[in-house]
Amino acid sequence: MTDAALLRQRDHAYSSFTEKLLSRDIEPGQIISQRELTELTGMPLAAIREMIPRLEADGLIRTVPKRGLQVLSIDIELVRNAFQLRSIIEGRAIVEFCRTAFTEEIQDLLRQHLDIRERASAGVSPDVLKTAQRIDWAFHDRIIDALNNPLVSNIHRVNALKIRLIRNSDTRMLPELVVSVLDEHLAILRAVERRDSTGALEAIEAHIESGKRRALGV
């Protein structure tokens, strides 16, 4: 197998691992072997061995001598660290987004949020919930993209994965939270629309703090 083919398999294995982790086919804190990972991901052992250093570098697993590989555990320290990192990155990014985003894009984001908020106000069906969650994640990804910095984007990607794993108090957009989360986004977007970077920063910090409180159950 060529090096390029092995790298492609490694990337597929990584994607499969994270999908299994998010779907809880692999549990946080679980001890797992390389052989079990080949069965779960459907990828060959060589790809799994190539994937492990990347997972370790991202803080998603750690090697436990004589036991195997331990998946990232979810605890209060992780919640606090992940949300603090999120605040640092997104705080800087929203200021840049406020400065550089095209008016047409801002208006489009506002329309998306207002449309799904109206639908959610009438009732949160599975389709509405799925759409709202997609808009939520895409909005935060777009803010990070404003920095045009691949290093920061990668840090954000891994940190966002960790936040989605947190289940102390679920940080997904639960049905009863859809309207309030969308309102928090709209407060950010309206400040961006005014090109009010201070207001946008305050709004996104309040939004992130709200998510942290839910995760900590306070």
MIBA-476194 format. One record per residue: residue number from 1; x, y, z of N, C-alpha, C, CB in turn. Coordinates in steps of 0.001 Angstrom, whole numbers. Glycine has a CB too. Layout:
! MIBA-476194
num	n.east	n.north	n.up	ca.east	ca.north	ca.up	c.east	c.north	c.up	cb.east	cb.north	cb.up
NUM	X	Y	Z	X	Y	Z	X	Y	Z	X	Y	Z
...
This chain:
! MIBA-476194
num	n.east	n.north	n.up	ca.east	ca.north	ca.up	c.east	c.north	c.up	cb.east	cb.north	cb.up
1	838	-1198	0	0	0	0	874	1250	0	-949	5	1221
2	514	2221	-816	1292	3447	-875	1040	4285	372	949	4246	-2143
3	1958	5231	645	1790	6116	1797	508	6937	1672	3004	7049	1938
4	207	7387	454	-990	8195	235	-2246	7389	542	-1033	8715	-1208
5	-2263	6134	127	-3427	5276	379	-3587	5024	1874	-3293	3935	-377
6	-2458	4833	2564	-2518	4601	4009	-3035	5835	4740	-1134	4212	4548
7	-2623	7014	4272	-3101	8256	4890	-4599	8433	4683	-2349	9463	4317
8	-5084	8047	3491	-6524	8130	3234	-7289	7189	4166	-6833	7788	1757
9	-6743	5979	4338	-7378	5028	5246	-7350	5533	6686	-6687	3668	5154
10	-6242	6182	7068	-6151	6753	8410	-7227	7799	8626	-4771	7365	8642
11	-7420	8658	7615	-8433	9706	7731	-9838	9112	7809	-8336	10672	6545
12	-10083	8046	7031	-11379	7372	7094	-11584	6750	8468	-11488	6296	5998
13	-10526	6159	9007	-10611	5547	10333	-10904	6602	11396	-9307	4802	10668
14	-10259	7759	11279	-10485	8851	12226	-11935	9311	12167	-9538	10030	11933
15	-12444	9506	10962	-13834	9947	10798	-14799	8915	11358	-14146	10209	9319
16	-14524	7652	11094	-15383	6586	11607	-15341	6540	13129	-14963	5232	11026
17	-14152	6718	13703	-14023	6724	15166	-14849	7841	15786	-12553	6874	15574
18	-14739	9046	15247	-15470	10171	15829	-16978	9995	15660	-15018	11489	15186
19	-17413	9417	14538	-18837	9145	14350	-19342	8144	15382	-19100	8620	12934
20	-18552	7089	15622	-18929	6077	16619	-18944	6675	18021	-17961	4878	16567
21	-18048	7612	18264	-17982	8255	19571	-19211	9136	19795	-16693	9088	19697
22	-19581	9896	18774	-20739	10780	18896	-22044	9989	18998	-20801	11732	17704
23	-22096	8822	18349	-23306	7994	18406	-23325	7094	19633	-23421	7146	17150
24	-22261	7143	20416	-22112	6359	21649	-21933	4861	21391	-23318	6572	22538
25	-21527	4490	20172	-21090	3117	19951	-19747	2900	20649	-20981	2807	18429
26	-19008	3978	20827	-17813	4011	21677	-18123	4989	22796	-16504	4434	20867
27	-17935	4568	24038	-18317	5378	25186	-17134	6181	25734	-18895	4490	26278
28	-17370	7419	26191	-16318	8160	26896	-15804	7357	28078	-16839	9530	27372
29	-14467	7330	28241	-13852	6606	29347	-13628	5132	29083	-14685	6752	30553
30	-14156	4632	27978	-14056	3199	27671	-12606	2795	27369	-14963	2845	26472
31	-12227	1601	27844	-10960	990	27459	-11216	144	26229	-10350	134	28623
32	-10427	356	25198	-10655	-336	23937	-9328	-756	23326	-11440	554	22961
33	-9325	-1864	22611	-8099	-2371	21988	-8051	-1977	20519	-8006	-3905	22134
34	-6873	-2104	19936	-6733	-1820	18514	-7601	-2763	17692	-5267	-1933	18083
35	-7665	-4027	18083	-8490	-5004	17369	-9962	-4615	17413	-8301	-6404	17964
36	-10420	-4159	18564	-11815	-3723	18675	-12086	-2510	17791	-12158	-3395	20133
37	-11078	-1646	17664	-11241	-478	16801	-11343	-875	15328	-10075	489	17000
38	-10618	-1912	14935	-10739	-2378	13541	-12149	-2893	13275	-9699	-3490	13239
39	-12729	-3574	14255	-14086	-4109	14085	-15116	-2982	14056	-14419	-5100	15216
40	-14950	-2001	14935	-15915	-911	15026	-15875	26	13821	-15670	-124	16282
41	-14673	295	13338	-14521	1248	12231	-14557	580	10868	-13228	2006	12378
42	-14309	-730	10840	-14236	-1432	9563	-12973	-1139	8784	-15416	-1083	8730
43	-11964	-601	9454	-10704	-248	8807	-9609	-1230	9213	-10294	1193	9167
44	-8600	-1420	8355	-7530	-2364	8666	-6664	-1894	9832	-6664	-2585	7442
45	-5950	-2856	10429	-5134	-2566	11605	-4067	-1510	11311	-4473	-3843	12111
46	-3511	-1539	10094	-2479	-557	9741	-3031	863	9821	-1933	-833	8327
47	-4265	1054	9368	-4888	2379	9421	-5173	2787	10862	-6189	2397	8601
48	-5579	1826	11680	-5839	2101	13096	-4551	2552	13785	-6422	846	13802
49	-3460	1867	13503	-2185	2234	14123	-1732	3615	13680	-1110	1203	13786
50	-2027	3984	12435	-1699	5328	11955	-2607	6379	12595	-1818	5391	10424
51	-3848	5990	12907	-4827	6921	13460	-4538	7256	14914	-6220	6346	13336
52	-4019	6308	15684	-3879	6468	17137	-3058	7699	17528	-3238	5232	17728
53	-1901	7972	16914	-1167	9193	17298	-1970	10475	17074	130	9276	16518
54	-2798	10482	16042	-3625	11665	15794	-4688	11810	16878	-4288	11582	14405
55	-5308	10694	17270	-6299	10735	18346	-5659	11176	19659	-6963	9361	18518
56	-4445	10697	19916	-3730	11093	21139	-3406	12581	21109	-2432	10270	21305
57	-2952	13075	19963	-2617	14497	19836	-3851	15371	20035	-1989	14778	18463
58	-5016	14880	19619	-6263	15632	19776	-6882	15463	21156	-7257	15205	18724
59	-6264	14621	21995	-6776	14421	23347	-8019	13558	23400	-7069	15737	23974
60	-8265	12745	22373	-9465	11912	22326	-9232	10522	22913	-9949	11785	20896
61	-7990	10085	22961	-7644	8831	23620	-6295	8997	24307	-7612	7650	22604
62	-6002	8065	25233	-4672	7981	25809	-4339	6511	25994	-4580	8761	27159
63	-3060	6195	25887	-2609	4818	26056	-2472	4499	27539	-1268	4583	25325
64	-3089	3405	27953	-2996	2931	29334	-2134	1679	29326	-4420	2644	29951
65	-929	1720	29892	-30	561	29855	-712	-720	30325	1195	826	30711
66	-537	-1782	29556	-1030	-3134	29848	-2556	-3263	29813	-533	-3564	31197
67	-3237	-2188	29439	-4705	-2254	29384	-5254	-1947	27996	-5306	-1287	30387
68	-4639	-1008	27300	-5130	-650	25977	-5252	847	25819	-6466	-1305	25715
69	-6276	1262	25126	-6500	2665	24836	-7741	3134	25599	-6658	2898	23304
70	-7622	4260	26285	-8772	4794	27008	-9308	6015	26284	-8395	5148	28462
71	-10605	5968	26006	-11283	7077	25347	-11417	8239	26331	-12678	6638	24813
72	-11387	9445	25799	-11558	10659	26596	-12710	10523	27596	-11802	11858	25679
73	-12448	10860	28839	-13486	10841	29866	-14137	12219	29983	-12898	10405	31227
74	-15410	12229	30297	-16152	13476	30459	-16234	13809	31943	-17576	13371	29834
75	-15695	14957	32334	-15767	15378	33731	-15872	16900	33791	-14526	14877	34529
76	-15998	17415	34993	-16192	18862	35172	-15007	19650	34616	-16392	19197	36664
77	-13800	19131	34832	-12612	19835	34331	-12650	19973	32816	-11336	19100	34755
78	-13060	18898	32127	-13157	18971	30673	-14185	20011	30253	-13522	17602	30090
79	-15330	20020	30921	-16379	20995	30584	-15848	22418	30706	-17612	20808	31498
80	-15232	22703	31833	-14725	24063	32057	-13635	24425	31055	-14186	24200	33483
81	-12702	23510	30811	-11600	23786	29885	-12105	23972	28462	-10571	22657	29929
82	-13031	23103	28047	-13532	23172	26679	-14296	24466	26428	-14425	21976	26385
83	-15112	24873	27384	-15877	26106	27193	-14995	27344	27320	-17018	26179	28203
84	-13962	27286	28152	-13031	28407	28225	-12302	28578	26897	-12021	28199	29367
85	-11849	27464	26314	-11183	27534	25019	-12133	28068	23951	-10649	26154	24615
86	-13357	27590	24003	-14356	28066	23045	-14546	29576	23161	-15697	27347	23263
87	-14622	30082	24372	-14815	31514	24582	-13648	32325	24019	-14988	31810	26072
88	-12431	31829	24245	-11240	32532	23750	-11254	32597	22224	-9950	31833	24243
89	-11492	31440	21586	-11424	31369	20122	-12576	32134	19477	-11442	29907	19658
90	-13801	31859	19926	-14951	32478	19280	-15059	33960	19598	-16218	31775	19696
91	-14541	34367	20768	-14533	35787	21076	-13695	36573	20080	-14016	36015	22479
92	-12516	36047	19774	-11656	36719	18796	-12272	36652	17395	-10248	36085	18791
93	-12881	35500	17094	-13418	35302	15749	-14634	36185	15479	-13788	33844	15548
94	-15493	36390	16478	-16703	37176	16232	-16358	38640	15959	-17663	37074	17431
95	-15298	39126	16560	-14856	40498	16281	-14425	40614	14822	-13690	40908	17227
96	-13696	39604	14344	-13256	39607	12941	-14441	39434	12000	-12221	38493	12696
97	-15354	38548	12362	-16548	38326	11542	-17372	39614	11450	-17407	37174	12126
98	-17482	40310	12562	-18224	41580	12600	-17591	42598	11651	-18262	42148	14043
99	-16298	42555	11536	-15567	43517	10708	-15618	43162	9230	-14125	43601	11159
100	-15594	41868	8904	-15356	41454	7512	-16544	40815	6809	-14230	40504	7475
101	-17544	40352	7544	-18655	39632	6900	-19408	40542	5937	-19623	39073	7960
102	-19780	40002	4785	-20573	40763	3834	-21994	40941	4370	-20591	40063	2456
103	-22563	42085	4085	-23925	42378	4545	-24906	41318	4055	-24368	43768	4063
104	-24723	40858	2805	-25630	39854	2248	-25578	38556	3054	-25281	39577	780
105	-24389	38181	3500	-24263	36957	4296	-24932	37123	5663	-22779	36583	4474
106	-24735	38260	6269	-25364	38521	7569	-26882	38446	7443	-24938	39906	8118
107	-27426	39064	6389	-28865	39033	6177	-29363	37613	5931	-29242	39927	5008
108	-28584	36826	5220	-28960	35439	4953	-28985	34630	6256	-27982	34800	3940
109	-27986	34839	7103	-27957	34148	8396	-29136	34564	9271	-26636	34433	9124
110	-29454	35850	9258	-30617	36314	10011	-31901	35659	9506	-30734	37836	9921
111	-32053	35570	8187	-33256	34949	7621	-33352	33482	8023	-33258	35076	6087
112	-32216	32774	7961	-32216	31365	8354	-32684	31201	9797	-30816	30760	8181
113	-32126	32008	10675	-32448	31906	12092	-33907	32297	12368	-31504	32790	12909
114	-34369	33364	11730	-35744	33798	11963	-36750	32777	11428	-35984	35161	11312
115	-36411	32156	10298	-37309	31158	9717	-37429	29938	10627	-36812	30734	8327
116	-36317	29397	11083	-36378	28202	11921	-36935	28543	13298	-34986	27563	12052
117	-36722	29787	13766	-37314	30175	15049	-38829	30211	14954	-36781	31542	15498
118	-39339	30734	13840	-40790	30771	13648	-41363	29360	13624	-41147	31513	12346
119	-40681	28457	12923	-41143	27066	12859	-41083	26422	14245	-40292	26253	11850
120	-40012	26690	14997	-39859	26098	16333	-40908	26627	17300	-38459	26379	16883
121	-41294	27885	17132	-42304	28472	18013	-43648	27766	17856	-42461	29968	17724
122	-43879	27215	16662	-45130	26507	16402	-45073	25051	16854	-45463	26571	14925
123	-43877	24571	17164	-43725	23179	17599	-42408	22616	17111	-44888	22317	17092
124	-41693	21928	18006	-40364	21414	17658	-40476	19954	17218	-39383	21549	18862
125	-40667	19775	15925	-40696	18433	15345	-39270	17919	15193	-41430	18434	13975
126	-39079	16617	14951	-37720	16104	14711	-37013	16823	13562	-37776	14613	14415
127	-37753	17173	12514	-37141	17871	11380	-36699	19273	11770	-38119	17939	10206
128	-37538	19976	12535	-37180	21318	13003	-35958	21256	13903	-38359	21967	13751
129	-35934	20267	14800	-34800	20109	15708	-33505	19843	14938	-35067	18969	16697
130	-33586	18957	13937	-32410	18629	13127	-31908	19861	12371	-32740	17495	12136
131	-32825	20617	11806	-32445	21823	11059	-31837	22872	11980	-33663	22410	10332
132	-32446	23056	13150	-31930	24036	14110	-30528	23661	14568	-32866	24148	15322
133	-30287	22364	14816	-28961	21936	15242	-27929	22156	14142	-28986	20467	15650
134	-28332	21872	12899	-27412	22094	11772	-27066	23575	11642	-28032	21577	10452
135	-28054	24439	11763	-27822	25886	11681	-26917	26351	12822	-29165	26654	11717
136	-27149	25797	14006	-26341	26152	15182	-24871	25841	14937	-26840	25399	16434
137	-24579	24599	14575	-23184	24200	14382	-22541	24957	13213	-23096	22686	14141
138	-23300	25123	12112	-22752	25809	10939	-22441	27276	11252	-23736	25719	9760
139	-23277	27889	12076	-23064	29289	12451	-21741	29460	13189	-24222	29795	13322
140	-21482	28599	14160	-20227	28696	14908	-19016	28371	14029	-20260	27757	16115
141	-19162	27405	13134	-18069	27094	12202	-17773	28307	11320	-18427	25860	11323
142	-18815	28983	10877	-18620	30145	9996	-17908	31274	10729	-19971	30644	9454
143	-18255	31473	11995	-17571	32513	12771	-16073	32234	12830	-18155	32602	14198
144	-15720	30975	13102	-14303	30601	13165	-13624	30806	11819	-14151	29141	13611
145	-14340	30518	10730	-13766	30689	9387	-13347	32129	9118	-14766	30245	8331
146	-13945	33074	9834	-13606	34485	9620	-12142	34773	9924	-14491	35372	10481
147	-11534	33952	10773	-10124	34148	11110	-9193	33698	9993	-9788	33403	12382
148	-9714	32838	9093	-8906	32343	7974	-7577	31763	8463	-8646	33472	6963
149	-7672	30944	9508	-6486	30372	10147	-6701	28879	10330	-6190	31061	11515
150	-6077	28042	9483	-6291	26586	9569	-5928	25997	10929	-5485	25891	8500
151	-4935	26560	11603	-4557	26047	12918	-5693	26250	13924	-3271	26737	13415
152	-6265	27439	13912	-7387	27722	14819	-8601	26887	14435	-7746	29228	14796
153	-8842	26724	13137	-9981	25927	12685	-9875	24491	13163	-10085	25961	11169
154	-8669	23945	13158	-8486	22567	13615	-8704	22460	15122	-7081	22063	13246
155	-8192	23443	15881	-8416	23462	17329	-9915	23538	17617	-7672	24658	17989
156	-10614	24390	16888	-12070	24532	17050	-12779	23217	16737	-12612	25657	16135
157	-12363	22525	15664	-13004	21272	15263	-12914	20237	16383	-12357	20723	13978
158	-11726	20096	16952	-11537	19094	18009	-12285	19505	19274	-10033	18903	18317
159	-12223	20787	19612	-12905	21256	20817	-14424	21129	20674	-12521	22715	21112
160	-14946	21400	19477	-16384	21262	19241	-16813	19808	19408	-16756	21771	17833
161	-15979	18879	18963	-16268	17459	19147	-16349	17113	20625	-15203	16599	18462
162	-15417	17631	21414	-15428	17356	22856	-16683	17929	23521	-14167	17941	23520
163	-17072	19126	23110	-18264	19737	23684	-19505	18915	23355	-18427	21172	23175
164	-19550	18367	22133	-20712	17560	21746	-20767	16233	22505	-20686	17293	20244
165	-19650	15815	23043	-19617	14580	23819	-20130	14770	25250	-18206	14036	23851
166	-20101	15994	25693	-20449	16253	27095	-21934	15944	27324	-20131	17733	27481
167	-22174	15124	28320	-23560	14739	28593	-23951	14974	30051	-23770	13278	28237
168	-23127	15704	30811	-23479	15975	32211	-24861	16624	32262	-22411	16894	32893
169	-25016	17690	31483	-26328	18249	31158	-26209	18531	29676	-26708	19569	32029
170	-27005	17852	28882	-26793	17760	27443	-26671	19134	26796	-27925	16987	26799
171	-25578	19329	26029	-25369	20614	25365	-25850	20595	23916	-23898	20991	25414
172	-26460	19514	23504	-27121	19557	22212	-28305	20524	22313	-27587	18130	21765
173	-28848	20885	21152	-30003	21773	21171	-31241	20924	21452	-30144	22561	19817
174	-31594	20789	22709	-32755	20014	23102	-34032	20740	22684	-32747	19756	24619
175	-35136	19998	22479	-36370	20641	21991	-36803	21859	22797	-37484	19647	21992
176	-36699	21767	24119	-37154	22878	24950	-36213	24074	24927	-37327	22412	26362
177	-35041	23910	24309	-34053	24992	24282	-33936	25670	22923	-32709	24459	24684
178	-34616	25129	21919	-34407	25606	20549	-34634	27108	20434	-35332	24871	19587
179	-35766	27594	20895	-36093	29017	20722	-35111	29896	21480	-37527	29304	21197
180	-34761	29519	22713	-33852	30360	23499	-32450	30381	22892	-33787	29861	24950
181	-31971	29249	22382	-30652	29220	21740	-30665	30072	20471	-30237	27762	21407
182	-31720	29952	19680	-31821	30771	18472	-31879	32258	18812	-33056	30370	17661
183	-32555	32593	19901	-32593	33998	20330	-31194	34496	20700	-33548	34169	21530
184	-30392	33631	21314	-29018	34005	21641	-28218	34249	20367	-28345	32912	22493
185	-28420	33400	19357	-27756	33608	18067	-28214	34914	17422	-28034	32427	17121
186	-29498	35172	17492	-30032	36389	16880	-29471	37644	17548	-31561	36395	16960
187	-29244	37586	18850	-28632	38731	19537	-27226	38982	19006	-28591	38494	21064
188	-26501	37903	18747	-25153	38035	18164	-25247	38641	16777	-24436	36662	18099
189	-26133	38089	15954	-26238	38523	14564	-26713	39969	14437	-27180	37611	13812
190	-27597	40374	15308	-28073	41765	15234	-26969	42750	15610	-29287	41967	16157
191	-26106	42339	16545	-24951	43189	16862	-23994	43227	15671	-24215	42674	18134
192	-23801	42083	15029	-22940	42030	13833	-23534	42900	12733	-22768	40563	13330
193	-24846	42832	12574	-25525	43642	11546	-25252	45125	11762	-27048	43378	11561
194	-25175	45544	13019	-24880	46950	13344	-23379	47250	13287	-25421	47292	14737
195	-22592	46216	13036	-21125	46303	13079	-20665	46735	14476	-20600	47301	12004
196	-21372	46239	15470	-21079	46535	16867	-20253	45370	17434	-22405	46757	17694
197	-18944	45465	17304	-18089	44350	17716	-18145	44119	19227	-16646	44608	17285
198	-18264	45191	19999	-18365	45038	21457	-19649	44307	21834	-18315	46416	22151
199	-20753	44705	21216	-22027	44041	21479	-22028	42593	21028	-23148	44782	20797
200	-21405	42325	19872	-21324	40951	19366	-20497	40087	20299	-20723	40926	17953
201	-19389	40636	20804	-18541	39902	21738	-19296	39598	23029	-17265	40699	22044
202	-19995	40582	23553	-20770	40367	24785	-21856	39308	24563	-21412	41698	25262
203	-22500	39349	23387	-23588	38412	23099	-23065	36982	22950	-24330	38834	21825
204	-21912	36822	22298	-21404	35454	22118	-20846	34907	23426	-20316	35418	21027
205	-20273	35769	24258	-19802	35318	25569	-20975	34866	26438	-19017	36441	26278
206	-22096	35598	26369	-23287	35202	27123	-23833	33876	26603	-24372	36295	27039
207	-23794	33685	25293	-24263	32441	24668	-23416	31244	25111	-24230	32569	23132
208	-22114	31418	25109	-21207	30330	25509	-21356	30041	26999	-19734	30691	25178
209	-21490	31077	27803	-21687	30889	29244	-22977	30129	29526	-21709	32244	29964
210	-24006	30419	28763	-25284	29721	28916	-25099	28225	28647	-26352	30317	27960
211	-24355	27897	27592	-24094	26492	27273	-23283	25811	28349	-23377	26377	25950
212	-22324	26522	28907	-21501	25934	29986	-22343	25649	31211	-20337	26870	30360
213	-23232	26585	31568	-24085	26374	32736	-24971	25139	32557	-24952	27613	32990
214	-25500	24959	31347	-26313	23767	31095	-25478	22510	31235	-26943	23826	29701
215	-24245	22567	30744	-23379	21393	30810	-23007	21048	32248	-22118	21623	29988
216	-22873	22068	33080	-22512	21853	34477	-23745	21606	35358	-21731	23054	35000
217	-24924	21787	34765	-26144	21567	35513	-26417	22610	36565	-26100	20248	36146
218	-26027	23856	36281	-26243	24939	37253	-27122	26029	36640	-24886	25541	37718
